[in-house]
Amino acid sequence: MVLACLGVLLITSAAVAAAAFPDGLTQVDVAKQLKEELLGRNPGNEMLKSWNGEDPCSPSAWEGFSCQLKDGNRVVVKLNFSSKGLQGPIPTAIGSLAELTEIDLKDNNFTGSIPHSFSALTQLLKLSVICNPFLINKLPDGLSTGMNFSYGGCAAEDYHSPPGAAKERTFVISSVAGGSLACTFALGSFFICFSKREKRPQKTDCASTTNPVYEECSIEITTNPAVQQLSLKSIHNATGHFKTLIGEGGFGSVYQGTLAHGQQVAVKVRSPSSTQGTREFNNELRLLSAVWHENLVPLIGYCCEKDQQILVYPFMSNGSLQDRLYGEASKRKVLDWATRISVCIGAARGLVYLHNFAGRCIIHRDVKSSNILLDHNMCGKVADFGFSKYAPQEGDSNASMEVRGTAGYLDPEYYSTQVLSTKSDVFSFGVVLLEIVTGREPLDVQRPRSEWSVVEWAKPYIRDFRIEEIVDPGIKGQYCSEAMWRVLEVASACTESFSTFRPSMEDIVRELEDSLIIENNASEYMRSMESTGTFGSNRYLSIDRKMFGSGSARIDAAKFALDSARIDAGKGPL
């Protein structure tokens, strides 16, 4: 009997595995792809760890999956991933589960937009993406307009966890039936509830406040549903009345908080004495409502109420690059060389996105290590867009080109000519690269006069091939010379006095990616050598700096590391 049941089970599993899905995939293939997409951004997620086996329906359904017997096969008909703490893009693989009738993704941190692959789900009757603050709530073309689509924000004052079905804020038109008594009762209930509701911040402006420092807030400048207008009460609840201070900047103080549904946030509150004003507040609100990239810190919400101008972002648990290089965090644990390169690659990708933004290029204007934040995966993200501008075009007034930036990072050509371009961001990024190499602040007047500027101090050493004398003591002996030289060459090019000689951010990304490949492959090679005792205690062989004058040593080292990468990937050497 047991054997017979087992035989039936195996036959059923085989049938499901062989059942045809879109693009020639099987249910097993789709499930594998779905799991890989989610694990990429959600390592350690409890639900994903519980998914055992290959088939999501056999022998028992995976958590979050509901299966049903159709044409002799068990197929996935419902997905319920609500409140699972998932982040990153919604997996495109879901669109290959052709028999889906319901998808519930509410109360997560999905980003981007609803995948176009969902348009293939012809059986879909219900889709809920409520409370995904970073998600663009727009249905892809081709998806049934008659489907029950639920979306919306999850402001702290409105959200209750877990949400009951009767309290979900769905934005779907539904039929209303009932007699006059029911209508009367409903209207009465509405007015009672309305009178008891907390008065929300009026969508007017801050001009009615008593503090003359505050100008009018342009509340209507964002139509992005992912950016919520929050009440001051919800901000107080989230921060415990501004209890935990985690940083201070030109705009004001930054506090740590937790929204009602559990998401940790950083709350930036403008100080009355701030040198940045309503213009910067509105500028950041407007810009971050229009852009999204995984290497830009997104905006969750804002508040403009009772003399307060507040911006709310997701909390970056590993702080800023500056703090990890020479702040308090650097004293606890030194940032290794490979991680430093990786963080800068992330920030560079974010700047590439801004410089190539559809419609009109965006220039950050305040690139610096304190504005590169690190998430829980040590991924670098560019923050603070208060000074950002669209690239100047013909007809722009000179008054709008006033110089903004931070001393030590400011492009000297931009400062002297007041002509803004993407190469101004490139100069500032070059200073950041020198910071990760030297571990020094960009401008330190406590040092001897010749060492005030890290750019002017470092260039003679680079020119004379004496890089060991400027490398951060915390990573000495712990880096590949070739990878270090590549980064320094990029930094030198970025900080050229004339912008025409500086590379683009796209070029910088490519060079840094090659540097990281070289560093990682050299590290693997040296570990294998050390395991055999070949090099004793020396991690890297010393290389005569003069060999780099002709560039031949750099090319050979690069070729070795890149060839290693190709061989590891099953390809031949270059």
Buried (B, 14 or more C-beta within 10 A) or exposed (E): EEEEEEEEEEEBBEBBBEBEBEEEBBBBBBBBBBBEBBBEBBEEBEBBEEBEEBBBBBEEBBBBBBBBEEEEBBBBBBBBBBBBBBBBBBBBBBBBBBBBBBBBBBBBBBBBBBBEBBBBBEEBBBBBBBBBBBBBBEBBEEBBEEBBBBBBBBBBBBBEEEBEEEEBBBEEEEEEEEEEEEEEEEEEEEEEEEEEEEEBBEEEBBEEBEEEEBBEBBBEEBEBBBBBBBBBBBBBBBBEEBEEEBBEBBBBBBBBBBBBBEBEBBBBBBBEEBEBBBEBBBBBBBBBBBBBBBBBBBBBBBBBBEBBBBBBBBBBEBBBBBBBBBBEBBEEEBBBBBBBBBBBBBBBBBBBBBBEBEEEBBBBBBBBBBBBBBBEEBBBBBBBBBBBBBBBEEEEEEEEBEBBBBEBBBBBBBEEEEBBBBBBBBBBBBBBBBBBBBBBBBBBEEBEEEBBBBBEBBBEBBEEBEBEEBBBEBBEEBBBBBBBBBBBBBBBBBBBEEBEEBBBBBBBBBBBBBBBBBBBBBBBBBEEBBEEEEEEEEBBEEBEBEBBEEEEBBEEBBBBBBBBBEEEEEEEEE
